[in-house]
Amino acid sequence: MGYFNLEQYEPVENRIRAFWAKYPNGRLLTDLQRTERPDGRIEWICRTEAYTNLDDVRPQATGFATEIEGTSPVNRSNASENSETSSIGRCLANLGFAAKGRRPSREEMSKAARGEAKKPLTKGDWEELITRLMACDDLSKLSAWSALAATFAMPDAKRTELLKAFNSHKVALANKTVKRVEVA
C-alpha cells in the first residue's frame, strides 16, 4: 500500500468527537457542490467551516476536499459523502484536532492509497478502452466507461487523446438523443 500505514492515521470520526467535547456549542457547516467534469464524470467539492461557539460570526477554521465519482469502488456510490468527510477532517486539522505530523486523516490517506493503485496502461488496455468507448450507445454507459478509464495510470498525451475521443463521442451521443426527441 505504498510508503505509509493507514493504522497510523486518525479517522475523521475521532476528530469530530474531540471537537464536540471541546466545543459543545460549536458548529460544523458544510457546503457540498456538484460539477460535471469535461470527461463527463461528476466531481464533488465540499467546504467545511468550524465555529467554536454559537456567537462566532466568522469560522475559526475551514477545510476543502474533492472526490470524483467512479475513481474507486466506494466512489461509485459515495463520492459526495467521502468529499464531505474529508472536508470536515481537514477543517478540524486546521483547528488543531490532529496529532503532530498526522494532519491528513485516515480517509485522506486512503484516497492517496487509491491513487497509487492505478493500473499502468498497456497497449492492450488502450485498445480495449477505445473499443469500449465506441460501443457506448448512451450517456449513462459513457459515464461508466469514464470511471473505468480513470482507473489507469497513463501519460498526459494519452490521457489528452482519450479525453478528446470521449468528448467527440459524447457530443455525437447528445446529438443522437436530440434527434430522437425531435422525431417523437
MARVEX-986195 format. One record per atom (N, C-alpha, C): residue number from 1; residue in three letters; atom name; z, y, x. Coordinates in steps of 0.001 Angstrom, whole numbers, m for minus. Layout:
N
NUM | ALA | CA | Z | Y | X;
...
***
This chain:
184
1 | MET | N | 0 | m1190 | 821;
1 | MET | CA | 0 | 0 | 0;
1 | MET | C | 0 | 1251 | 863;
2 | GLY | N | m404 | 1195 | 2080;
2 | GLY | CA | m508 | 2403 | 2862;
2 | GLY | C | 680 | 2605 | 3771;
3 | TYR | N | 983 | 3873 | 4035;
3 | TYR | CA | 1983 | 4229 | 5029;
3 | TYR | C | 3327 | 4602 | 4426;
4 | PHE | N | 3560 | 4297 | 3172;
4 | PHE | CA | 4830 | 4670 | 2558;
4 | PHE | C | 5312 | 3570 | 1630;
5 | ASN | N | 6610 | 3604 | 1362;
5 | ASN | CA | 7244 | 2634 | 483;
5 | ASN | C | 7651 | 3360 | m793;
6 | LEU | N | 7097 | 2969 | m1929;
6 | LEU | CA | 7398 | 3638 | m3197;
6 | LEU | C | 8883 | 3616 | m3531;
7 | GLU | N | 9597 | 2590 | m3087;
7 | GLU | CA | 11031 | 2497 | m3386;
7 | GLU | C | 11833 | 3639 | m2753;
8 | GLN | N | 11255 | 4309 | m1769;
8 | GLN | CA | 11947 | 5428 | m1120;
8 | GLN | C | 11786 | 6736 | m1877;
9 | TYR | N | 11016 | 6730 | m2956;
9 | TYR | CA | 10767 | 7947 | m3722;
9 | TYR | C | 11440 | 7860 | m5082;
10 | GLU | N | 11982 | 8983 | m5492;
10 | GLU | CA | 12763 | 9052 | m6719;
10 | GLU | C | 11878 | 9180 | m7959;
11 | PRO | N | 12194 | 8451 | m9008;
11 | PRO | CA | 11445 | 8624 | m10257;
11 | PRO | C | 11748 | 9988 | m10882;
12 | VAL | N | 10795 | 10544 | m11588;
12 | VAL | CA | 10971 | 11835 | m12258;
12 | VAL | C | 12144 | 11769 | m13235;
13 | GLU | N | 12320 | 10647 | m13872;
13 | GLU | CA | 13418 | 10484 | m14835;
13 | GLU | C | 14765 | 10864 | m14216;
14 | ASN | N | 14995 | 10496 | m12958;
14 | ASN | CA | 16251 | 10852 | m12290;
14 | ASN | C | 16385 | 12365 | m12126;
15 | ARG | N | 15283 | 13037 | m11816;
15 | ARG | CA | 15318 | 14499 | m11666;
15 | ARG | C | 15615 | 15159 | m13006;
16 | ILE | N | 15044 | 14626 | m14067;
16 | ILE | CA | 15285 | 15190 | m15406;
16 | ILE | C | 16762 | 15050 | m15770;
17 | ARG | N | 17339 | 13876 | m15538;
17 | ARG | CA | 18776 | 13666 | m15832;
17 | ARG | C | 19636 | 14648 | m15038;
18 | ALA | N | 19318 | 14819 | m13756;
18 | ALA | CA | 20095 | 15737 | m12917;
18 | ALA | C | 19962 | 17179 | m13421;
19 | PHE | N | 18765 | 17557 | m13860;
19 | PHE | CA | 18552 | 18908 | m14394;
19 | PHE | C | 19441 | 19139 | m15615;
20 | TRP | N | 19414 | 18201 | m16590;
20 | TRP | CA | 20196 | 18382 | m17821;
20 | TRP | C | 21696 | 18350 | m17531;
21 | ALA | N | 22110 | 17569 | m16539;
21 | ALA | CA | 23534 | 17538 | m16175;
21 | ALA | C | 23985 | 18881 | m15603;
22 | LYS | N | 23130 | 19491 | m14797;
22 | LYS | CA | 23484 | 20770 | m14168;
22 | LYS | C | 23239 | 21952 | m15103;
23 | TYR | N | 22200 | 21881 | m15918;
23 | TYR | CA | 21820 | 22994 | m16800;
23 | TYR | C | 21684 | 22506 | m18253;
24 | PRO | N | 22800 | 22194 | m18913;
24 | PRO | CA | 22706 | 21675 | m20285;
24 | PRO | C | 22090 | 22668 | m21272;
25 | ASN | N | 22093 | 23944 | m20932;
25 | ASN | CA | 21477 | 24969 | m21787;
25 | ASN | C | 20116 | 25400 | m21257;
26 | GLY | N | 19558 | 24617 | m20370;
26 | GLY | CA | 18258 | 24955 | m19794;
26 | GLY | C | 17119 | 24533 | m20701;
27 | ARG | N | 15914 | 24776 | m20214;
27 | ARG | CA | 14703 | 24406 | m20960;
27 | ARG | C | 13652 | 23926 | m19971;
28 | LEU | N | 12901 | 22927 | m20377;
28 | LEU | CA | 11716 | 22485 | m19642;
28 | LEU | C | 10546 | 22612 | m20603;
29 | LEU | N | 9637 | 23515 | m20295;
29 | LEU | CA | 8479 | 23744 | m21161;
29 | LEU | C | 7219 | 23268 | m20455;
30 | THR | N | 6420 | 22478 | m21166;
30 | THR | CA | 5162 | 22005 | m20590;
30 | THR | C | 3992 | 22557 | m21381;
31 | ASP | N | 2901 | 22790 | m20678;
31 | ASP | CA | 1653 | 23242 | m21293;
31 | ASP | C | 562 | 22312 | m20782;
32 | LEU | N | 73 | 21445 | m21662;
32 | LEU | CA | m912 | 20437 | m21296;
32 | LEU | C | m2286 | 20867 | m21792;
33 | GLN | N | m3250 | 20924 | m20878;
33 | GLN | CA | m4614 | 21339 | m21210;
33 | GLN | C | m5580 | 20196 | m20901;
34 | ARG | N | m6601 | 20080 | m21740;
34 | ARG | CA | m7627 | 19047 | m21596;
34 | ARG | C | m8957 | 19728 | m21301;
35 | THR | N | m9692 | 19198 | m20310;
35 | THR | CA | m11002 | 19750 | m20000;
35 | THR | C | m11957 | 18623 | m19641;
36 | GLU | N | m13234 | 18825 | m19946;
36 | GLU | CA | m14237 | 17825 | m19581;
36 | GLU | C | m14851 | 18214 | m18251;
37 | ARG | N | m14854 | 17273 | m17325;
37 | ARG | CA | m15432 | 17497 | m16001;
37 | ARG | C | m16946 | 17356 | m16069;
38 | PRO | N | m17673 | 17853 | m15052;
38 | PRO | CA | m19136 | 17721 | m15049;
38 | PRO | C | m19617 | 16268 | m15128;
39 | ASP | N | m18783 | 15319 | m14659;
39 | ASP | CA | m19186 | 13920 | m14708;
39 | ASP | C | m18824 | 13250 | m16032;
40 | GLY | N | m18333 | 14039 | m16995;
40 | GLY | CA | m18043 | 13514 | m18321;
40 | GLY | C | m16631 | 12997 | m18515;
41 | ARG | N | m15887 | 12844 | m17435;
41 | ARG | CA | m14517 | 12361 | m17583;
41 | ARG | C | m13607 | 13497 | m18039;
42 | ILE | N | m12516 | 13124 | m18685;
42 | ILE | CA | m11552 | 14101 | m19174;
42 | ILE | C | m10466 | 14294 | m18120;
43 | GLU | N | m10173 | 15551 | m17818;
43 | GLU | CA | m9115 | 15891 | m16869;
43 | GLU | C | m7992 | 16581 | m17630;
44 | TRP | N | m6781 | 16130 | m17377;
44 | TRP | CA | m5589 | 16710 | m17984;
44 | TRP | C | m4872 | 17533 | m16922;
45 | ILE | N | m4564 | 18780 | m17256;
45 | ILE | CA | m3870 | 19676 | m16344;
45 | ILE | C | m2601 | 20134 | m17050;
46 | CYS | N | m1475 | 19963 | m16389;
46 | CYS | CA | m202 | 20325 | m17012;
46 | CYS | C | 556 | 21306 | m16119;
47 | ARG | N | 1145 | 22304 | m16758;
47 | ARG | CA | 2021 | 23272 | m16100;
47 | ARG | C | 3387 | 23157 | m16751;
48 | THR | N | 4409 | 23041 | m15924;
48 | THR | CA | 5784 | 22966 | m16420;
48 | THR | C | 6568 | 24162 | m15910;
49 | GLU | N | 7395 | 24705 | m16781;
49 | GLU | CA | 8311 | 25789 | m16430;
49 | GLU | C | 9734 | 25310 | m16657;
50 | ALA | N | 10618 | 25611 | m15705;
50 | ALA | CA | 12037 | 25262 | m15834;
50 | ALA | C | 12851 | 26542 | m15959;
51 | TYR | N | 13674 | 26588 | m16993;
51 | TYR | CA | 14596 | 27696 | m17242;
51 | TYR | C | 16004 | 27121 | m17154;
52 | THR | N | 16894 | 27789 | m16436;
52 | THR | CA | 18226 | 27235 | m16232;
52 | THR | C | 19196 | 27571 | m17361;
53 | ASN | N | 18828 | 28538 | m18210;
53 | ASN | CA | 19656 | 28811 | m19391;
53 | ASN | C | 18784 | 29404 | m20492;
54 | LEU | N | 19344 | 29461 | m21685;
54 | LEU | CA | 18586 | 29917 | m22850;
54 | LEU | C | 18151 | 31374 | m22756;
55 | ASP | N | 18865 | 32169 | m21961;
55 | ASP | CA | 18564 | 33600 | m21862;
55 | ASP | C | 17499 | 33933 | m20816;
56 | ASP | N | 17109 | 32964 | m20005;
56 | ASP | CA | 16092 | 33237 | m18984;
56 | ASP | C | 14802 | 33705 | m19639;
57 | VAL | N | 14285 | 34822 | m19146;
57 | VAL | CA | 13007 | 35333 | m19635;
57 | VAL | C | 11870 | 34763 | m18789;
58 | ARG | N | 12141 | 34593 | m17518;
58 | ARG | CA | 11147 | 34053 | m16589;
58 | ARG | C | 11619 | 32700 | m16087;
59 | PRO | N | 10686 | 31804 | m15828;
59 | PRO | CA | 11091 | 30480 | m15328;
59 | PRO | C | 11685 | 30580 | m13921;
60 | GLN | N | 12608 | 29688 | m13648;
60 | GLN | CA | 13205 | 29613 | m12308;
60 | GLN | C | 12321 | 28812 | m11352;
61 | ALA | N | 11452 | 27985 | m11918;
61 | ALA | CA | 10510 | 27192 | m11116;
61 | ALA | C | 9352 | 26749 | m12004;
62 | THR | N | 8230 | 26449 | m11361;
62 | THR | CA | 7066 | 25915 | m12070;
62 | THR | C | 6523 | 24719 | m11294;
63 | GLY | N | 5688 | 23956 | m11955;
63 | GLY | CA | 5026 | 22833 | m11297;
63 | GLY | C | 3729 | 22522 | m12020;
64 | PHE | N | 2747 | 22063 | m11286;
64 | PHE | CA | 1439 | 21709 | m11842;
64 | PHE | C | 1085 | 20278 | m11456;
65 | ALA | N | 273 | 19651 | m12293;
65 | ALA | CA | m261 | 18324 | m11969;
65 | ALA | C | m1545 | 18100 | m12754;
66 | THR | N | m2400 | 17246 | m12239;
66 | THR | CA | m3639 | 16867 | m12938;
66 | THR | C | m3807 | 15357 | m12885;
67 | GLU | N | m4441 | 14838 | m13884;
67 | GLU | CA | m4838 | 13426 | m13926;
67 | GLU | C | m6215 | 13363 | m14562;
68 | ILE | N | m7003 | 12396 | m14153;
68 | ILE | CA | m8349 | 12213 | m14688;
68 | ILE | C | m8409 | 10857 | m15375;
69 | GLU | N | m8844 | 10878 | m16623;
69 | GLU | CA | m8930 | 9621 | m17369;
69 | GLU | C | m9836 | 8639 | m16651;
70 | GLY | N | m9381 | 7393 | m16592;
70 | GLY | CA | m10191 | 6329 | m16029;
70 | GLY | C | m10050 | 6121 | m14544;
71 | THR | N | m9226 | 6910 | m13856;
71 | THR | CA | m9107 | 6738 | m12409;
71 | THR | C | m8181 | 5605 | m12024;
72 | SER | N | m7509 | 5017 | m13000;
72 | SER | CA | m6660 | 3856 | m12771;
72 | SER | C | m6503 | 3145 | m14105;
73 | PRO | N | m6023 | 1901 | m14084;
73 | PRO | CA | m5800 | 1219 | m15370;
73 | PRO | C | m4850 | 2004 | m16281;
74 | VAL | N | m3815 | 2604 | m15725;
74 | VAL | CA | m2871 | 3379 | m16528;
74 | VAL | C | m3555 | 4616 | m17108;
75 | ASN | N | m4405 | 5260 | m16322;
75 | ASN | CA | m5050 | 6492 | m16783;
75 | ASN | C | m6176 | 6254 | m17778;
76 | ARG | N | m6506 | 5026 | m18066;
76 | ARG | CA | m7490 | 4777 | m19125;
76 | ARG | C | m6920 | 5194 | m20473;
77 | SER | N | m5583 | 5077 | m20624;
77 | SER | CA | m4978 | 5420 | m21911;
77 | SER | C | m3842 | 6427 | m21806;
78 | ASN | N | m3338 | 6698 | m20606;
78 | ASN | CA | m2151 | 7538 | m20476;
78 | ASN | C | m2279 | 8658 | m19447;
79 | ALA | N | m3462 | 9182 | m19255;
79 | ALA | CA | m3642 | 10245 | m18259;
79 | ALA | C | m2861 | 11499 | m18630;
80 | SER | N | m2825 | 11848 | m19905;
80 | SER | CA | m2092 | 13061 | m20310;
80 | SER | C | m604 | 12908 | m20025;
81 | GLU | N | m43 | 11750 | m20340;
81 | GLU | CA | 1378 | 11513 | m20093;
81 | GLU | C | 1692 | 11536 | m18600;
82 | ASN | N | 817 | 10929 | m17799;
82 | ASN | CA | 1019 | 10935 | m16349;
82 | ASN | C | 999 | 12358 | m15802;
83 | SER | N | 81 | 13166 | m16317;
83 | SER | CA | m14 | 14556 | m15868;
83 | SER | C | 1273 | 15305 | m16191;
84 | GLU | N | 1758 | 15140 | m17402;
84 | GLU | CA | 2981 | 15843 | m17798;
84 | GLU | C | 4179 | 15395 | m16958;
85 | THR | N | 4328 | 14093 | m16769;
85 | THR | CA | 5451 | 13574 | m15980;
85 | THR | C | 5410 | 14106 | m14551;
86 | SER | N | 4237 | 14073 | m13925;
86 | SER | CA | 4114 | 14575 | m12554;
86 | SER | C | 4400 | 16068 | m12479;
87 | SER | N | 3948 | 16808 | m13477;
87 | SER | CA | 4184 | 18252 | m13504;
87 | SER | C | 5678 | 18559 | m13599;
88 | ILE | N | 6377 | 17832 | m14446;
88 | ILE | CA | 7832 | 18017 | m14562;
88 | ILE | C | 8495 | 17684 | m13231;
89 | GLY | N | 8073 | 16585 | m12612;
89 | GLY | CA | 8648 | 16198 | m11316;
89 | GLY | C | 8451 | 17261 | m10252;
90 | ARG | N | 7276 | 17852 | m10184;
90 | ARG | CA | 7007 | 18901 | m9192;
90 | ARG | C | 7833 | 20146 | m9483;
91 | CYS | N | 7914 | 20496 | m10757;
91 | CYS | CA | 8693 | 21664 | m11150;
91 | CYS | C | 10157 | 21493 | m10730;
92 | LEU | N | 10710 | 20336 | m11033;
92 | LEU | CA | 12116 | 20101 | m10690;
92 | LEU | C | 12318 | 19997 | m9181;
93 | ALA | N | 11337 | 19499 | m8464;
93 | ALA | CA | 11431 | 19511 | m6996;
93 | ALA | C | 11458 | 20947 | m6498;
94 | ASN | N | 10652 | 21823 | m7095;
94 | ASN | CA | 10636 | 23237 | m6715;
94 | ASN | C | 11962 | 23922 | m7038;
95 | LEU | N | 12701 | 23383 | m8008;
95 | LEU | CA | 14000 | 23930 | m8388;
95 | LEU | C | 15127 | 23327 | m7543;
96 | GLY | N | 14792 | 22405 | m6671;
96 | GLY | CA | 15787 | 21838 | m5763;
96 | GLY | C | 16248 | 20439 | m6126;
97 | PHE | N | 15629 | 19805 | m7101;
97 | PHE | CA | 16020 | 18464 | m7508;
97 | PHE | C | 15183 | 17407 | m6811;
98 | ALA | N | 15195 | 17438 | m5494;
98 | ALA | CA | 14501 | 16427 | m4700;
98 | ALA | C | 15267 | 16264 | m3396;
99 | ALA | N | 15440 | 15040 | m2977;
99 | ALA | CA | 16124 | 14784 | m1716;
99 | ALA | C | 15312 | 15381 | m572;
100 | LYS | N | 15995 | 15822 | 452;
100 | LYS | CA | 15309 | 16418 | 1607;
100 | LYS | C | 14264 | 15442 | 2149;
101 | GLY | N | 13052 | 15957 | 2295;
101 | GLY | CA | 11960 | 15135 | 2807;
101 | GLY | C | 11313 | 14241 | 1765;
102 | ARG | N | 11757 | 14345 | 508;
102 | ARG | CA | 11227 | 13494 | m563;
102 | ARG | C | 10771 | 14330 | m1760;
103 | ARG | N | 10083 | 15435 | m1494;
103 | ARG | CA | 9605 | 16283 | m2581;
103 | ARG | C | 8720 | 15546 | m3569;
104 | PRO | N | 7777 | 14738 | m3107;
104 | PRO | CA | 6957 | 14023 | m4095;
104 | PRO | C | 7819 | 13020 | m4860;
105 | SER | N | 7508 | 12843 | m6118;
105 | SER | CA | 8212 | 11847 | m6922;
105 | SER | C | 7555 | 10486 | m6727;
106 | ARG | N | 8206 | 9468 | m7225;
106 | ARG | CA | 7629 | 8126 | m7163;
106 | ARG | C | 6289 | 8094 | m7899;
107 | GLU | N | 6220 | 8815 | m9033;
107 | GLU | CA | 4972 | 8846 | m9800;
107 | GLU | C | 3844 | 9485 | m8993;
108 | GLU | N | 4149 | 10563 | m8264;
108 | GLU | CA | 3115 | 11204 | m7445;
108 | GLU | C | 2654 | 10293 | m6310;
109 | MET | N | 3596 | 9589 | m5705;
109 | MET | CA | 3227 | 8703 | m4611;
109 | MET | C | 2444 | 7495 | m5140;
110 | SER | N | 2710 | 7084 | m6379;
110 | SER | CA | 1897 | 6025 | m6991;
110 | SER | C | 458 | 6498 | m7139;
111 | LYS | N | 306 | 7773 | m7504;
111 | LYS | CA | m1042 | 8349 | m7622;
111 | LYS | C | m1736 | 8332 | m6251;
112 | ALA | N | m988 | 8681 | m5210;
112 | ALA | CA | m1562 | 8657 | m3857;
112 | ALA | C | m1977 | 7234 | m3484;
113 | ALA | N | m1159 | 6267 | m3868;
113 | ALA | CA | m1489 | 4868 | m3574;
113 | ALA | C | m2753 | 4442 | m4309;
114 | ARG | N | m2924 | 4909 | m5545;
114 | ARG | CA | m4148 | 4586 | m6290;
114 | ARG | C | m5359 | 5150 | m5575;
115 | GLY | N | m5215 | 6346 | m5003;
115 | GLY | CA | m6322 | 6973 | m4279;
115 | GLY | C | m6722 | 6167 | m3054;
116 | GLU | N | m5721 | 5575 | m2394;
116 | GLU | CA | m6007 | 4749 | m1219;
116 | GLU | C | m6738 | 3472 | m1592;
117 | ALA | N | m6554 | 3022 | m2820;
117 | ALA | CA | m7050 | 1712 | m3219;
117 | ALA | C | m8520 | 1718 | m3636;
118 | LYS | N | m9227 | 2824 | m3485;
118 | LYS | CA | m10636 | 2836 | m3880;
118 | LYS | C | m11436 | 1877 | m3016;
119 | LYS | N | m12340 | 1190 | m3688;
119 | LYS | CA | m13175 | 189 | m3032;
119 | LYS | C | m14332 | 876 | m2306;
120 | PRO | N | m14589 | 510 | m1050;
120 | PRO | CA | m15741 | 1085 | m346;
120 | PRO | C | m17042 | 679 | m1046;
121 | LEU | N | m17942 | 1615 | m1164;
121 | LEU | CA | m19213 | 1390 | m1857;
121 | LEU | C | m20180 | 628 | m953;
122 | THR | N | m20658 | m523 | m1444;
122 | THR | CA | m21673 | m1291 | m717;
122 | THR | C | m23038 | m1027 | m1355;
123 | LYS | N | m24087 | m1488 | m698;
123 | LYS | CA | m25430 | m1327 | m1256;
123 | LYS | C | m25538 | m2037 | m2613;
124 | GLY | N | m24942 | m3224 | m2713;
124 | GLY | CA | m24955 | m3966 | m3973;
124 | GLY | C | m24211 | m3220 | m5076;
125 | ASP | N | m23072 | m2602 | m4710;
125 | ASP | CA | m22311 | m1809 | m5690;
125 | ASP | C | m23150 | m631 | m6180;
126 | TRP | N | m23838 | 18 | m5243;
126 | TRP | CA | m24670 | 1170 | m5599;
126 | TRP | C | m25747 | 765 | m6604;
127 | GLU | N | m26432 | m318 | m6304;
127 | GLU | CA | m27493 | m795 | m7193;
127 | GLU | C | m26934 | m1165 | m8565;
128 | GLU | N | m25756 | m1796 | m8580;
128 | GLU | CA | m25111 | m2167 | m9841;
128 | GLU | C | m24710 | m922 | m10638;
129 | LEU | N | m24194 | 95 | m9955;
129 | LEU | CA | m23826 | 1334 | m10645;
129 | LEU | C | m25039 | 1991 | m11295;
130 | ILE | N | m26136 | 2049 | m10570;
130 | ILE | CA | m27361 | 2663 | m11114;
130 | ILE | C | m27868 | 1848 | m12309;
131 | THR | N | m27874 | 530 | m12187;
131 | THR | CA | m28326 | m335 | m13280;
131 | THR | C | m27454 | m138 | m14514;
132 | ARG | N | m26142 | m116 | m14320;
132 | ARG | CA | m25226 | 67 | m15450;
132 | ARG | C | m25359 | 1457 | m16067;
133 | LEU | N | m25599 | 2451 | m15228;
133 | LEU | CA | m25782 | 3816 | m15739;
133 | LEU | C | m26982 | 3866 | m16677;
134 | MET | N | m28085 | 3305 | m16236;
134 | MET | CA | m29300 | 3343 | m17050;
134 | MET | C | m29163 | 2512 | m18326;
135 | ALA | N | m28248 | 1549 | m18336;
135 | ALA | CA | m28033 | 715 | m19519;
135 | ALA | C | m27141 | 1395 | m20565;
136 | CYS | N | m26481 | 2485 | m20206;
136 | CYS | CA | m25622 | 3200 | m21157;
136 | CYS | C | m26495 | 3813 | m22247;
137 | ASP | N | m26236 | 3411 | m23496;
137 | ASP | CA | m27066 | 3914 | m24584;
137 | ASP | C | m26314 | 4825 | m25552;
138 | ASP | N | m25067 | 5167 | m25210;
138 | ASP | CA | m24353 | 6186 | m25980;
138 | ASP | C | m23313 | 6854 | m25069;
139 | LEU | N | m22783 | 7969 | m25532;
139 | LEU | CA | m21896 | 8774 | m24691;
139 | LEU | C | m20568 | 8081 | m24393;
140 | SER | N | m20067 | 7242 | m25289;
140 | SER | CA | m18805 | 6550 | m25009;
140 | SER | C | m18997 | 5525 | m23885;
141 | LYS | N | m20141 | 4850 | m23866;
141 | LYS | CA | m20421 | 3915 | m22779;
141 | LYS | C | m20601 | 4669 | m21467;
142 | LEU | N | m21180 | 5841 | m21561;
142 | LEU | CA | m21367 | 6671 | m20370;
142 | LEU | C | m20018 | 7084 | m19791;
143 | SER | N | m19064 | 7399 | m20657;
143 | SER | CA | m17720 | 7765 | m20207;
143 | SER | C | m17049 | 6580 | m19521;
144 | ALA | N | m17194 | 5394 | m20072;
144 | ALA | CA | m16630 | 4187 | m19450;
144 | ALA | C | m17284 | 3932 | m18097;
145 | TRP | N | m18601 | 4142 | m18020;
145 | TRP | CA | m19304 | 3968 | m16748;
145 | TRP | C | m18741 | 4938 | m15707;
146 | SER | N | m18476 | 6171 | m16109;
146 | SER | CA | m17946 | 7188 | m15206;
146 | SER | C | m16608 | 6754 | m14615;
147 | ALA | N | m15770 | 6150 | m15451;
147 | ALA | CA | m14476 | 5653 | m14972;
147 | ALA | C | m14679 | 4551 | m13927;
148 | LEU | N | m15666 | 3689 | m14153;
148 | LEU | CA | m15975 | 2639 | m13185;
148 | LEU | C | m16450 | 3261 | m11867;
149 | ALA | N | m17350 | 4214 | m11944;
149 | ALA | CA | m17892 | 4846 | m10733;
149 | ALA | C | m16786 | 5511 | m9915;
150 | ALA | N | m15765 | 6020 | m10593;
150 | ALA | CA | m14671 | 6716 | m9907;
150 | ALA | C | m13798 | 5776 | m9079;
151 | THR | N | m13947 | 4469 | m9261;
151 | THR | CA | m13122 | 3524 | m8509;
151 | THR | C | m13663 | 3257 | m7102;
152 | PHE | N | m14822 | 3820 | m6771;
152 | PHE | CA | m15440 | 3583 | m5473;
152 | PHE | C | m15248 | 4780 | m4539;
153 | ALA | N | m14984 | 4475 | m3290;
153 | ALA | CA | m14977 | 5493 | m2242;
153 | ALA | C | m16406 | 5563 | m1725;
154 | MET | N | m16959 | 6774 | m1708;
154 | MET | CA | m18349 | 6910 | m1259;
154 | MET | C | m18542 | 8242 | m549;
155 | PRO | N | m19545 | 8321 | 306;
155 | PRO | CA | m19837 | 9583 | 985;
155 | PRO | C | m20220 | 10658 | m40;
156 | ASP | N | m19963 | 11915 | 311;
156 | ASP | CA | m20253 | 13030 | m600;
156 | ASP | C | m21714 | 13043 | m1049;
157 | ALA | N | m22631 | 12728 | m150;
157 | ALA | CA | m24059 | 12745 | m514;
157 | ALA | C | m24349 | 11724 | m1609;
158 | LYS | N | m23769 | 10545 | m1508;
158 | LYS | CA | m23970 | 9517 | m2538;
158 | LYS | C | m23311 | 9949 | m3846;
159 | ARG | N | m22103 | 10526 | m3774;
159 | ARG | CA | m21410 | 10980 | m4979;
159 | ARG | C | m22232 | 12074 | m5668;
160 | THR | N | m22817 | 12981 | m4898;
160 | THR | CA | m23652 | 14044 | m5462;
160 | THR | C | m24887 | 13456 | m6134;
161 | GLU | N | m25514 | 12492 | m5479;
161 | GLU | CA | m26691 | 11834 | m6049;
161 | GLU | C | m26333 | 11128 | m7357;
162 | LEU | N | m25203 | 10449 | m7360;
162 | LEU | CA | m24754 | 9744 | m8556;
162 | LEU | C | m24419 | 10722 | m9679;
163 | LEU | N | m23791 | 11829 | m9359;
163 | LEU | CA | m23453 | 12843 | m10361;
163 | LEU | C | m24716 | 13443 | m10972;
164 | LYS | N | m25731 | 13661 | m10155;
164 | LYS | CA | m26995 | 14199 | m10655;
164 | LYS | C | m27643 | 13216 | m11638;
165 | ALA | N | m27651 | 11932 | m11281;
165 | ALA | CA | m28219 | 10899 | m12171;
165 | ALA | C | m27406 | 10813 | m13458;
166 | PHE | N | m26080 | 10894 | m13337;
166 | PHE | CA | m25199 | 10854 | m14510;
166 | PHE | C | m25510 | 12013 | m15451;
167 | ASN | N | m25591 | 13225 | m14901;
167 | ASN | CA | m25835 | 14405 | m15732;
167 | ASN | C | m27195 | 14335 | m16426;
168 | SER | N | m28212 | 13858 | m15724;
168 | SER | CA | m29545 | 13707 | m16335;
168 | SER | C | m29495 | 12716 | m17489;
169 | HIS | N | m28806 | 11604 | m17278;
169 | HIS | CA | m28715 | 10581 | m18325;
169 | HIS | C | m27886 | 11106 | m19508;
170 | LYS | N | m26855 | 11872 | m19223;
170 | LYS | CA | m26018 | 12441 | m20287;
170 | LYS | C | m26838 | 13397 | m21163;
171 | VAL | N | m27641 | 14235 | m20531;
171 | VAL | CA | m28498 | 15161 | m21282;
171 | VAL | C | m29489 | 14377 | m22143;
172 | ALA | N | m30085 | 13337 | m21571;
172 | ALA | CA | m31044 | 12520 | m22323;
172 | ALA | C | m30377 | 11870 | m23535;
173 | LEU | N | m29172 | 11353 | m23353;
173 | LEU | CA | m28453 | 10736 | m24484;
173 | LEU | C | m28074 | 11783 | m25530;
174 | ALA | N | m27657 | 12951 | m25090;
174 | ALA | CA | m27289 | 14015 | m26032;
174 | ALA | C | m28514 | 14440 | m26846;
175 | ASN | N | m29659 | 14572 | m26188;
175 | ASN | CA | m30894 | 14937 | m26899;
175 | ASN | C | m31295 | 13851 | m27895;
176 | LYS | N | m31120 | 12606 | m27517;
176 | LYS | CA | m31434 | 11475 | m28397;
176 | LYS | C | m30541 | 11533 | m29648;
177 | THR | N | m29264 | 11865 | m29458;
177 | THR | CA | m28327 | 11964 | m30572;
177 | THR | C | m28713 | 13129 | m31503;
178 | VAL | N | m29111 | 14252 | m30920;
178 | VAL | CA | m29520 | 15416 | m31731;
178 | VAL | C | m30746 | 15067 | m32564;
179 | LYS | N | m31714 | 14369 | m31981;
179 | LYS | CA | m32933 | 13995 | m32713;
179 | LYS | C | m32602 | 13070 | m33878;
180 | ARG | N | m31649 | 12147 | m33688;
180 | ARG | CA | m31242 | 11252 | m34770;
180 | ARG | C | m30625 | 12035 | m35923;
181 | VAL | N | m29823 | 13028 | m35601;
181 | VAL | CA | m29171 | 13848 | m36618;
181 | VAL | C | m30205 | 14654 | m37380;
182 | GLU | N | m31220 | 15196 | m36692;
182 | GLU | CA | m32260 | 15974 | m37343;
182 | GLU | C | m33060 | 15120 | m38316;
183 | VAL | N | m33314 | 13852 | m37966;
183 | VAL | CA | m34097 | 12959 | m38805;
183 | VAL | C | m33300 | 12595 | m40063;
184 | ALA | N | m32016 | 12410 | m39920;
184 | ALA | CA | m31168 | 11985 | m41049;
184 | ALA | C | m31025 | 13110 | m41991;
***
